[in-house]
């Protein structure tokens, strides 16, 4: 059995994909980690039986239909399925209605849920058959559980971590003006609401930068690590905070590593408040910067955080961070607000997903198609998609991906390097008291021509 796992943003999603790959390889499954931007050309060359994709959205529906038509068993493990809105395009009822009404429900073999709130919404709406809906949790959060936490960077450094969450108004990837707005409207948000939200968010973003600037000046002896969202440009932060010697702007590495090494986490409406609670680090929400619109867009981060209602209160909390952490009821917060959206913090999400995938009966022929690669797995490909597909078919996507990243630096962040996968895979195996030699992680190759692909193959030793 060979299963593909689509990886959206490696910095955020790759460790969880490697954890799931490890659990599948333990069960004798061959795994391919497929970069999201290369799935249209790589998937038809890997000889897959099943594919786990990163979301079910309008933008990739035609591609998913082509995969399903070719006989692939398709599953969704959403990379952003936890911090959901109370209403609007990514509220649980709206997501359930979208999957049911868009046609996704007809082509998916299964859907994996981070928590029971979204799972129950799908059940209530009759979106798919109950046996196709799997409450598992998300593998990337397994590393926050006590069982796997030792795999994180374990050198506490005591800095104050400031996490940012403003990609909608400070995008790193969308060059087209209004592109982020269009994406929200396509996802089901009301256009007038999106305009109001973006207007408020621009002002909130400016105020957030000003408060970090004030904090750095008020506490020059406190090291502050500012971590932009993976989809944000870092230049704005560097320009706004350049005068402070105690401020470091660094979005590299795993956010779980950074949280574990922090004294506390400052944020505003950022989903990493959840990871902070999972790791026992106090999340401080700058509530006084919110507007009614930005506060209502995604309420979960605020609910799981210690609310800060003024700049002076922020300074007081930071100055007494040990006491504040000791009095924060992490267990109560998890039970009351986090479990419904993120399930159990037991480190077994990848195992639950792997069990579902390996228990599925598959009588399908492995999917291989050179023509699909050339066409970018689309019925009506554009000229650009044909050019990319043809080049990948001739040279291998490992070559074309590297060439394209030279001209588009943002794509470099989407590449998956075999050495990272191999190193983490071996660390996971050793920590789990398995022999690292039992598993390999190498560049994947085309099932028919042997050309090197952008995807990475995780294999159980034969």
URHU-V905843 format. One record per helix or strand of 3 or more residues. SS is the DSSP state (alpha for helix, beta for strand). FROM is the first residue (numbers start at 0). LEN is the number of residues. If there is no record, write none. Layout:
# URHU-V905843
SS,FROM,LEN ; SS,FROM,LEN
This chain:
# URHU-V905843
beta,1,6 ; alpha,9,17 ; beta,29,6 ; alpha,35,10 ; beta,49,4 ; alpha,57,12 ; beta,72,5 ; alpha,91,11 ; alpha,103,4 ; beta,107,6 ; alpha,115,10 ; alpha,129,3 ; beta,132,3 ; alpha,138,6 ; alpha,148,3 ; beta,158,5 ; alpha,178,8 ; alpha,190,28 ; beta,223,4 ; alpha,234,7 ; beta,246,3 ; alpha,254,6 ; beta,261,6 ; alpha,271,7 ; beta,282,4 ; alpha,286,3 ; alpha,291,6 ; alpha,299,4 ; beta,305,3 ; alpha,310,9 ; alpha,320,7 ; alpha,329,13 ; alpha,348,11 ; alpha,369,5 ; alpha,382,13 ; alpha,396,11 ; alpha,408,6 ; alpha,417,14 ; alpha,435,3 ; beta,438,7 ; beta,451,9
